């Protein structure tokens, strides 16, 4: 019988659980509920919310057109101007932004006001980074790779503050900080990677090393799940990235003596449990 180990850190993190709970609580009140962007990166959760009447707002134009209802800000956060639009429209506001992301918004706004150029280590296309950019007063650079950092070039008199997308790879952040530090700027480095992200990545790496096969569960649009997959794949060649049980070829797992399972921060427990149970058979 094969050994199946489920990571202790698999599943909803504090910020995601808080955001999802906020939406379900608003649904119970009976008012029309909207989320600005998907509340989290998980299709199954979004589908369930839509079936319960929650509407998804994708653009500022859609937001400006609303005249009533409750707007819930996604866990990834939004630019400052979105708050202004909601307040000016007299809509009810529920802020489900992860507190760790809110902390970054506060940092970059204060540091920009102190005339520091903000360097955000992360993916420019990710909604969390898009939100952070919206608090930087147009004085920022987004660096995703070591190559980006190598080509970073501002006058040496520029004062810099470096922050991170909460879900990025910790080692990548360290590498980029080291490259920028060697360029001779006056730098403040604030490691804003969520502790839960670091713990999840550390456990995934350890579990993948000890396993013949690794299953990583999460939405294909989830940044933190993609990082878990990359980390696991580097340690365990037989690593499989799935959204739900139906994506997993259980027959393929039968040849392995040990299987590790982890999941992204926006993966519901019922999906993790279903996969875990199936792998044990």
Secondary structure, 3 states (H helix, E strand, C coil): CCEEEECCCCCCCHHHHHHHHHHHHHHHHCCCEEEECCCCCCHHHHHHHHHCCCEEECCHHHHHHCCCCEEEECCCCCCHHHHHHHHHCCCEEEECCCHHHHHHHHHHHHHHHCCCEEEEECCCCCHHHHHHHCCCCCCEEEECCHHHHHHCCCCCCCEEEEEECCCCCHHHHHHHHHHHHCCCCEEEECCCCCHHHHHHHHHHHHHHHCCCEEEEECCCCCHHHHHHHHHHHHHCCCEEEECCHHHCCHHHHCCCCEEEEEECCCCCHHHHHHHHHHHHC
